[in-house]
Amino acid sequence: MAVQIKNRKKRTDDSQNSNSNKITSLSNEYDEDIDNDCKSQKELNSVQKSDNSNLINGLGSLRHWFCKNNGIAHKNITNDEIDLMTKTSKNEIDFPLAITFRINIVVIILFLIAFGFRIYELDQPSSIVFDELHYGRFVSLYLRRTFFFDSQPPLGKQLIALSAYLSGYKGEFNNFTSIGQDYDANFPVRAFRFVPALCGSLLVPVIYQFVIEIGFHHIVAFFASLLLIFENSLLTQSRFILLDTILLFFSFFGLLSYLIGRKKLLFSKSWLFWNIIAALSLTCGVCVKYIGIFTLLQVQILSFWTIFDKLSDKTIKTVRCLYIHLWLLLVYKSCIFIFLPIVFYCFIFYIHLSVLIKAGPHDNIMTSAFQASLEGGLASIIRGQPREIAHGSQITLRNTHGRTCWLHSHQAVYPIRYPDKRGSSHQQQVTCYSFKDVNNWWIVKRPNVNDLITHEPLDKIKNGDIIQIVHGLTGRTLNSHDIAAPMSPYNQEVSCYIDYNISMPAQNLWRVKLLNSDDTGDYWHAIKSRVQLIHINSSQALKLSGLQLPAWGHHQHEIVTDKQVNHPNAIWNVEEHRYTKNSDEKEIERELGRAEFVPLSPTYLSFWDKMFELQYKMLINTENIQNHIYSTDSPLDWPFLTKGIAYWLSPKSNAQIYLIGNIFLWYLGIFAMVAYWSLFLFYQLRRKRLIYDISEDDWDQFLLVGRIIAIGYLIHFFPYFFSEQTLFLHHYLPALMFKIILIPMIIGHLNLFVPNRFIFPIFIAISVITAYTFFQFLPFSYGLKEFSTNEIMKLKWRKTWHFLIHKRWIDPYGRND
């Protein structure tokens, strides 16, 4: 990788004139303000030429200097090093196409340490651990090209599937039944767990460079990387088929790329390159888990905020030039950070839907049209069935956007009175049933035609036609009266009409309203037509209420009519369809029991149709496990590490995988966050009184830490207070990253006021305590140690931690007592 450093002059105020020689010697540091100024090409050329001479001349007097930006002293530079750097600078001028490499040995060592912790015994335990139950199954379905439904985007699973595919795995293992289930001997456990382990290891060098780009010294960066290595929760998440470390890698690499890009010359090729890399990497994070949107949103805010900063840019001489500059900046950033992420997000799903072409266990959650486009499953049933709905059509009606269920009826009737003393019509029940059943079949009938036979030519049903819908097995018509529904008393009850010879005549006429009639020539079609059935007497729409009936309704789902006709649950589609050929009731019953058709041609659905439907289903079908033993009641529990998560327990001993963090780091991170906001308030109040405790450069760096780290923590933490999903500890990991990184930054900032002889002991003390705590809980990340009961209880530093213990397990070493 070629790295070209353009030297910039640093601005100095009146109080720093005495140090101008030292500042000139440091002119190779980046200055974002100069980079982003709209200067003429002539001015930029003069700056670059003068900086080259300043660098070479300044190196001769540079021996030992102290960097005020971070408070860490640099090493002495020898004459040999000066000669080498001078020669290198001249060679770069003489040979502009030369490629030079700089390898940071410290970063490589840190990466290898992190990778070693993660790769060690990666195939142990050789059984399903926590959410490997889901992600392992999804990856296996990927490799069999079988459709599955997941409420999270597919990129993380695609990367793991690629690793498994390269190992020769073809998706043979199907036994993802329960946590603790053993993998087959031929199952490539290491290949499945390699991608999370690699991404977790790469986080360490990414954070190292991330700290450098904010402006801190390599010692601060080293300390930040070391803290990440010693964080137990990150290690645990990196060792199994889980997506969190993949998300973290893409998110923080995107942040790093943004920080590099903001130091480049505006509109230059390098500026454009790093901003595009940032946008793509952040979008990859979103495509792994949707919570990655928080990091993308943070960078979008930071990026577009620079446009407002330009309004006060005095280097732009005319208003016309300012407007052109702002519009160009707005267009560039909109294309890079808005349109490019959308396009790339769609591309990931294009790959997803192109691979998964076979029907699978989850396709029934999709609409009938989506299912029909997949190979096998519903497609093998409906291929060859007639398309146009006509008088005499036998149909099954599926709710299109709500719960997966079909309009259903049976012999049972509504109870005369409900528990709240309300009365019912005592008519035949109409429900929505979640399984295929012969009672799901209905027959479409013209009101003025007595028989149910489909005649030639077909009497096709059009948009706006009035019809009756007859239940296939009982022969009773779909009906609704002005009687309150059993579970939704503000809606009307729906029933199949029984004539009790009382003054309650049938109200069984329905108007067909096609929502996409232009696509079907104004005719009602199977699969494709989205239809609403409007009750003639009440002008209300047939709707799935979303509520479940009690035992007298066989716990099926309630059907009502609703005045709100535009509700998504009031949309239906015909899934299975055939024409009635015989008027005999027994023959009709036998026909309804036969549901197989001869396959002819496949049903086609475009990518965009599939894409929009899948996005809608992912939005409304989110997994939410209520009252889980390891869920947290409030996000406030996370910073204090009140509860961990049991991932796996050995059936033979107390060896276990338990997600728990390094409690020392978690509490120290709280202190660092409080210290930052306290210092920020202190500095702001003092600056209002024109008292400047730190230089402008240090103040700018302090604000940058706030915009990137402190606000980043809040963006990734506070949204969970408004979330209705079940909360688990691993949801906190993105916010935790910011909190841990802030610890060495605060200490580095304090070095402005505290001498090195006090700072380095603080670094060492924190490192020792962090390492001690890390190794105490390290066995919970590997699941290899057979704990005795006493050993587990000694590690229970908080009463709310629920480690697992086999009550009947006898320690062969006699350590249970």
N, C-alpha and C positions, 0 to 999 in steps of 0.2 A: 504494500500500500504506500503510495507516494503522498507525502505530507509536505506542503509548501507553506512556510510561515512568512507572512508579510509583516514587516516591522512597522509599528505605528509610534508616533510621538505621544507621550502622555501629557495631559494638561496639568499645569501646576498653578496653584494660587499664590498670592503674595507671601503667605507665610512659609512657602516651600521653596522660595527662590534660592536660599542658601544651599539647598540640597539638589540643585539643578543638575550637577554632574552625575550624582548617583541615579537620578531619575532617567537621565539620558542613557546610562549604562543598562537600564532595565527596559529599554525601548522595544525590545522584542516581545513584550507582553501584549496581548490583545486588548483593544479598547473598543467596546461596542459602540460608544457614542460616535467616535470618529468613523468607524466602519459604516455606520448607518447614515452619516451626514451626506446630503446631496451636494457634493463638491464637484467642481469642474475637473475634467481629466487632467488638465495641466497642473492643478494643485495636488492631485493624488500622485502624479509622477514625481513632483518635487519632494513630497513627503517620503516616498519610497527610496529615492536616490539618497536623500540626506540620512535616512535611517540606516542604510547599508554601511555608510561611512561611520555613523555613530556607533553601530554595533561593534565594528572592528576596532575602532579607537577606544571604545569604552571597556572592552575586554582586557586591555592592558593594565588598567587600574583596578579591575574588579578582583578582589581577593576574598573578602569575607563580608557579606552584607546581610542585613536583617530585613526580611520582607514584612512591611507593616500591614499588608493586606491579610496575612494569616498568622503573623507572629511566630513563624518558625524560621530559624537561621539556616541559610544554605551552606553547603560545604565550601572549603577553600578550593579555588581553581588554580591549578599549576600552570607554569609557562608552557609545558608540553601540550596541555589541553587547549590553551589559548591558540597555540600555533595550529593545532589540528582543526579547531573550530574556524579559524581564519582561512585555512586552506580549503575547508569544506565550503565556506561561503563563496570563495573565489571560484571553486569548481562548479558550484550551482549556477553562478553567473555565466561562466564559460560554456557549460553544458546544460542548458535549460531542460532538456529531455531526460536527464539522468534521474534514476529512481533510487531513492535511499530508504533504508529500513532502520527503524529504531525499535529495539526490543527491550521492554521493561521486564527484567528478570524477576523483580519482586511480584509483579502482577501474575506472571506465569506460575511462580511458586504458590501464590495464594489460590489461583485456579486449581492447581494440582491437588492442594490440600482439600479444597472444597469437593473436588471430583472424587478424591480418594474416600472421603467420608460417605459419599453417596453411592459409589459403585461397589463398596465393600459388602459382600454377601447380598448382592442385589436380588438374587433369586430366592432369598429367605425372608419370610416364610413362603413356602411353595403352595400357598392356598390363597383364597380370595380375601382381600383386606378391604373393609369398608366399601367405598364407592367403586372399587374395582368390579363389584357386582354389576354395576350399570355400564361403566365405560369399557370394561373388558367385553361385555356382550355386544355393545355397539360396534366396537372395532371388528369383532368376529363377523357381525352382520355386514359391515362395510366390505370385508374381503369376500363375502359371498354375494355381494351386490344386492342385498336384500334391504328393502326400505324399513327404516325404524323412525320413531318419533322421539325427539328430545327437545325440551324447552330451551336449550342452550345452542348457540351456533356450532358449526361442525369442525372448525379448523383444528382445534386441539386433537380431536378424535382422528382427523385425517392424517396428522403428523404421526401419531402413534400407529395408525394402520400402515403407513408407509414403512415405518421401522419394522413392524411385524412382517410385512410383505417381503422386505429385503432379506429377512431371516429364513424365508421359505415357508412361512405359515400361510395356510389357505382358508382359515376360518373353520377348521374341523371341530374345535372344542365347543360344545353346546351346553355344558353343564354349569352355567352361571345361575345357580339356584339359590344359594344362601352364603352369607359371610362365613368363612371358615372352611368352605368346600375345597377339597384338594384339587390342584390342577393335575392334568394328565402328565405322564412322564415326558411326552413329546411336546408339551406346550412351551413355547419360547418365552418364559417369564422375563428373562433379562431384556429381550427385544421390546417387550411391551413396556417395561419400566425404564428403558434407556432414555427416551426423549424427556420425560420430567426430570430425570437425574441430570441430564446434560444442561437443560435450561436452568435448573437450580444452581449448577456450578458456574454457568456463564454469568449469572447475576453478580457474582463477586467482582470480576474485572469490569463489568459495566458500571457498578456503583463506584469502583475506584476512580474510573475516568470521569464519572458523573460529578464527584466531589471536586476533582481537579478543574472541570469546566466552570464550576461555580466560583472558583478563584482561590481555593484553599491549597495548602501545601501537600506534598506527597505523604508526609507523616500523618496528616489528618485523613487523607484518603486511605492509607494503609490501615489506620485504626478503624475506620468505618467498615472496610471490607472484613477485618478480623471479627468485628461484632456480628456481622451477618453469618460468618462461618460458625460462630458459636451460638446461633439461635436455633434451639431445638425444634420449634414448630416448622421452620423452613426446611430443615433436614428431613423431618418426617414426611412432609408433603412432597419432597423431591424423590422419595424412594419407592413410590407406588404409582399405579395407573390413575393418577389424579391430574387435574388441569391447572391448579393454582400457580405452580411455578412457571408453567408455559405462559400463562397470562402475565405474571410479574415480569418475566424476561422481556416480552414484547413491549409492555407498557413503559418500563424504565429505559429500554434501549431507544424507544421513541422520544422520551424526555431528553435523553443524552443527545440524540441527533438534533433535536430542536435547539439545545443549548449551544452545540457546535455551530449550527446554521446561523444563529442570531449574531455571531461574531464575524461572519463573513460579510464581504462588501455587498451592499444591497443590489439585487438583480444580477449578481455575478453567477457564473456557472456553479461555483461551489456552494453559494447561498441556495440556489435552486435545488441542487443535488441533495443537500442535507435536509432541507425542508420536505422534499418528496420522500426521502427515507423515513423521516419522522412521521409523516402522515401515514405511510404504508405500515410502519411498525405499530403505530397506535391502533390502526384499523385491524391489524392482526390480533391485537389484544381484545378488541371488541368481538372479533370472530371466534375467539376461544371461549370467553364468557362475557355476558352483556355488562357486567360491572366494569369492564374495561372502558366503557363509555365515559366514566368519570375522569380518567386520565386524558382521553381525547378532548373532552370538554374543557379541562384545565388548560391544555395547550392552545385550544382554539381561543379561549378568553385572553391568554397571554399574547397570542399572535395578533389578534385584532386590536388589542389595547395599544400596540405600537403605532397603529394608524392614528389614534387620537393624540399620541405623544408628538406626532409630526406636525400637529396644528401649531405647536409652539416652537417649531424649528426655525430659528432666525437665519440660518444659512441659506434658506430658499428665498431668493431675492424678490420675486414677484408673486402676486396672488395667482396668476395664470399658471406659473410653474408649480405652485403649491397644489392647485387643483389637479393638474395632470399627474403629479407625483402621488397624491393620495388615491386617485382613481386607479392608477396602475398598481399600487400596493394592494388596494382592495380587491382588484380582479385577480391578481396573483395568489393572494392568500385564500380567496374564496375557491379558486380552482384547486389549490393544493390541499386545504384543510376541510373543505366541505364536499366538493364534487368528486375528487379523487377517492376519498374514503367510501362514498356511496357506490361508485363504480367497482371498487375492489371488493366491497362487501357482497355485491351482487355476483361478482366473479367467483367468490368462494362458494356461494350457494349454487352457481351454475355447475361447478365441479361436483358438488354434493348430489344434486338431482340427476346429473348425467351418469353417476356411478350407480346410484340406487334405483334400479329399474325393475326389480322383482317384488312381488307382493310379500309382505311379512306380517309379523304378529301385531304391529302397531298401525297398519294402514286403515283399520276401521275407524280411526279417529278422524280421518280425512273424509272429504265429500265423496259421493259416489263417482263423480267424474274423475277425481284424482285416482281413486282405487281402480277404476276401469282402465286407466292409462298404464297401470303396472302389469307386468307379466304374471299370470297365474292369479289365484285368489278370485276376487269379484270379476276380474276381466274374463276369466274362463267361463263364468256363469252367464254374463250378460252379452257376450259377443254373439251376434246373430239374432238378438231379440229385436222385435219391431221398434221403430223409433217414434212414430206419431201416436199420441194418445187419442183414442176414439171412443165412441159409445161401445160399451162392452169390454173395455180394456181392464184386465186384471193387473193391479199395480201394488207395489209396496211404497209407502211414503216415508222418506227419511228426513229428519230434521237436519237442515244443511249446516248451520253454523253453531248450534248449541251442542248439548250432550249428544253423543252417538246413540241414537235410539230411533225406533220405527213406530209409526202410528199403529195402535194395537187395540183390540177389543176382545172380550170373552163373555161367557154366560153370566158372570157375577154382576150384581146390580149395586148401585149406591145404597148405603144404609138409609133407613127412613129418617133417622135423626143422627146428627153428629154429636160428639161429646159436649160441644158448647150449646146444645139444644137447638141449633139451627136445623131446619128440615131440608131434605133433598128431593129430587124428582123421582127417586127410586127407579130410574131408568138404567139401562145396561151400561156398565162402565166403559169408558174410553180412556186409554192411557198411552204412554210412550214406553216401549219395551226395549231394553238394551241388547237383546239377543234375537237372532233369526228364529222365526216361529211361523207356523202356518196361520196363526191368528193375526199376522201382520198384513194379510192380503185383503185388498178392497177392490170393488168393481165400480168403474165410472159409468154413470147412467144418465141419459137424457130424461128430464122429468116427464115428457109427453110420450115416452116409449115404454111399453110394458115389459118386453122381454129384455134379456141381458146379452143376447147374441150379437157379435160383431158381424155386420153385413157388408157386402161389397156393393157399390164403392164405400169406402170407409167414411163414416160420419165423424170427421176429425173435430177435436175440441180446440177452439181458438181462444185467444185472449178476450176476456169479457163475457164468455159464455156462462150460462146458468146450468149447473149440474146437480145431481145427487150422487152421493158416495155410499155404496152399499157394502156392509161387511161381508166378506166372502163366505164364512162358515155359518154365521147366524142369520144372514139375509136381512139384517136390520140396517136402516139408513143412519148416516152420521147426522146428529141433531144437536141443537142448543136451545135452551129456554132461558128466560129471564129469572134464573135461580143462581144464587151465589155458589161458586166453585168450592169444593170441600176444603182445600188448603189455602186458597186465595180468594177470600170472600168479596173482594173488590172486583173480581172478574166473573164471567158467566161460566156455568158448568157446561161441559160437552159430554154427550151421551150417544148411545144408539137407541133410536126411538122404539118404545114398546107401547102399544095401544091398550091402555087400561079401561077404555070406554068411559073416560071422565072428560071433563071440560078442559083438556089440555092437548090441543091438536098438534100435529107434527110441525116443526119448523126446521126443515131439512134441506133447504135450498142454499147453494153456495155459488158464489161468483168466482171464476178463475181470473186471477190477476198475475200476468207474467211480467216479471221484473226485467227480463232480458229478451223481450219478444222480438227485437230487431235481429237477434242472432239466429232465430228459428223461423223467420218468416211469419211471425204472429201466431204460430201454431205451438201447441203444448207438446214438448218432446221429452222422452225419457232421458235421464242422466243430466242433460245440459240445461234444461229449463229450470229456472228458479221461480217458484210459484208461491203465491199467497192465496189462501182460500178465505174469502170474505163472506161472512154469514149475512144472508139477505135481510132478515128481519131486524138484526141489531147493528149491521154495518161494522161488526167487529171481526178481527182476524183470528184464525185458528193458530194457537200459540202453545209452545212448551213453556210452562211456568218456571221450571227449574226446581220445583219442590217435589218431595217424595211422599207418596201416599202411605198410610199406616198399613197394618196387617190385613185389614179388610180389602185393601187394594193391592195386595201381594207385593207391597213395597216397590211398586212401579212408579213411574214419574207422571205427574199431573198434566193434563191437557185442559186448556181453558180457551175462551175467546177474550180478546182484549181490544179496548178502544184505541190503544196505541198500535196502529197497524204497521208502522215502520220499524218495529223492533226486530233485531236479527233472529230471535227465536221464533218469529212468525214466518220464516222462510223455509220452504220444503222443496224436495225434488223427488221425482220418481226414480227408484233404483232398479227394481226388477219389473218386467212388463211382459205380458202376453195377451193375446186376444181370446175371448170366450167363444168357443165353437159349438157348445151344446147347452141347451136350456135346462137339462135335467140337473136337479140339485146334487144328487149323488155323484154324477159325472163331474160337475164343477168342483166338488170337494176333492175328487181324485186328481183333477188337473192342478188344483192349488198345491197339492202335496208333491208335485213333480216340479223341480226348479232348475233342471239342467237344460242347457241349450247347446246346439252344435256351434263350436267356435268358427267364426268367419273372419272378419277383419278387426284389427285392434282399434281401440278408441284413442284418439290423439288429443293431447292437451299441451299447449305451448309452454315454454319455460316460464314466461311471465305469469300465466295463469297459475302454474304450480307455485311459483315464487310468492305471489301475493296471498294465495291460500295458506301456504305453509307459515308465512309471517303472522297471519291472523290467528292461526291455530296455536302458534307458539306464544302469542300474546295472551290468549284467553285460557290456555291449558297449562298453567304453571303448577309444578309440584309443590305441595305445601303440607308437610307432615306435622300435624298438630300434637302438642303435648309429648314431644319426644324427650326421653330421659336426659339427653345431652344437649338439648336446645337451651338457649338462654332467654331469659324473660325480657331483657332490655339490652341495647347496645352498651349501656353504661357498665355492664358486667365485664366487657371485653378488656378495657385498659387495665383492670385490676386482676385479670386472669382468675376469675372466680370458679371457672369450670372448664375442664378439658373434654375430649371426646375419646371414648374407647373404640379403637379401630378393629382390633382382633385379639382373641385370647386362645392360647394353645389348649387343645382338649386334654392334654396330658399333664400340664403343669401351670404355674402362674406366669409363664412367659407371655408377654402381651405387647401389642402396639397401642400406644396411648398418645394422642395429640396433646402436648403440653408445651408451653413456651418456656424460655429462660426467664424466670420470674424477676431476676435481678435487672435484666435489660428492660423488661416491661415497665417496672416501676421507675427506673432511671430515665426512661423515655418520657414518662409523665413529668418528672422534674425538669427535663430539658425543654419540654413544650411550655411549661409554666414559666421557666426562666426566659425563654425567647419573648413571649408576650409581655412579661414584666419589663424586660429591657426595652422593648419597642415602645411601651407606654412611657417609660422613664426618658428615653431619648427624645420622643416627640414633645413632651412637656418642656424639657430643657431647651430644645430648639425653638420653641415658641418664645422663649425668653432670650433668644439669640446667644445661647450658650451651647457651643459645639464641642462635645466630649470626644468625638472621633472625627477623622478627616472625611471629606466628601467621598473619596474612593471607598473607605471602609463603610460608610453609611450606605452607599449604593450596593455594596456587597451584602450588607445586612438586610436591606430591603429585598434583594434577589433571593436570599435564603427564605424570607417570609413568603414571597410569591410562589416559590417552587415547593418548599418543604412544609412550612407551617400551614399555608392555605391548602396545599395538596393533602395534608392529613385531614383537614376539616372536610374537604370535598369528598374524600373517600370514607368518611366516618358518619357524618351527620345525616345523609340520606336514609340510613337504616332506621332512624327514629320515626320515619314516615312509612316504612315498609310494612306490609301485611304478611310477608312470607316468614316462615320459621327461620330463626336466626341460629347460626352455628359459629363456632369459634373461627373456622377457616375463612369466613366472610371478612374478618378483621385484618387479614394478612396484608393486603395492599396498604391500608392505613398504617399498620405496624412498620412497614418498610420506611415510611417517611419519618416515623418517630425514632427509629433506631439510627437513621442517618443524621438526624438532628443532634444526637448526643455529642459526637466528636466535633461537629461544627460549632456548638456552643462553647466547648472547651477551647477550640482554636480561636474563637472570637475573644474569649476572656484573656488570651495570651497578649492582647493589646495592652492590658493593664497589669498582668501578672508575669513575673520573669519566668524564663524557661526552667529554672531549677525547681520551680513549684509545679509547672505544667506537666513535665515528663513523669514525675512520680504519680500524678493523677492518672495519666494514661496507663501506666504500668499497673497501678492498683485496680483500676476498672477492668483491665484485661485479665488479671489474675482471678478476680472474683467471678467475672463472666465465664472464664474457662472452667473454674471449679463447679459452678452451677450447671454448666453444659455437660460435663462428664458425669455429674451425679444422675442426671435424667437421660443420659445417652442410651441406656438399654431399652428405654421405651420407644426409641426410633427404630430399633433393629428386631426386637422380639426374640432375641436369642438367649437371654439370661433367664434361668428358672428361679424366680424370686421366692424367698420364703415369706410367710405372712409378716414376720417382724420387719424384714427389709422393705416391704411395701409400705408398711405403716410409718416407718422412719422417713420415707420420701413424701408422705402426705403432709406437706408443709402448710396446706390450707385445709380446713375441715370440709370445704365444699368440693374438693377433688374426689372423684369416685373411681379409684383404681379397682380393678377386678381381682377377686380372690376366689379360688376353688375351695369351698368349705371342706370338702371331703378329700382333698389331695394331701397325701402324706409325703413330706419332704424326705427323700432318701438319705439326706445328710443330717436329719434331725434338727432343722433350723426353725421349725414352726413354733416351738415353745418360747 
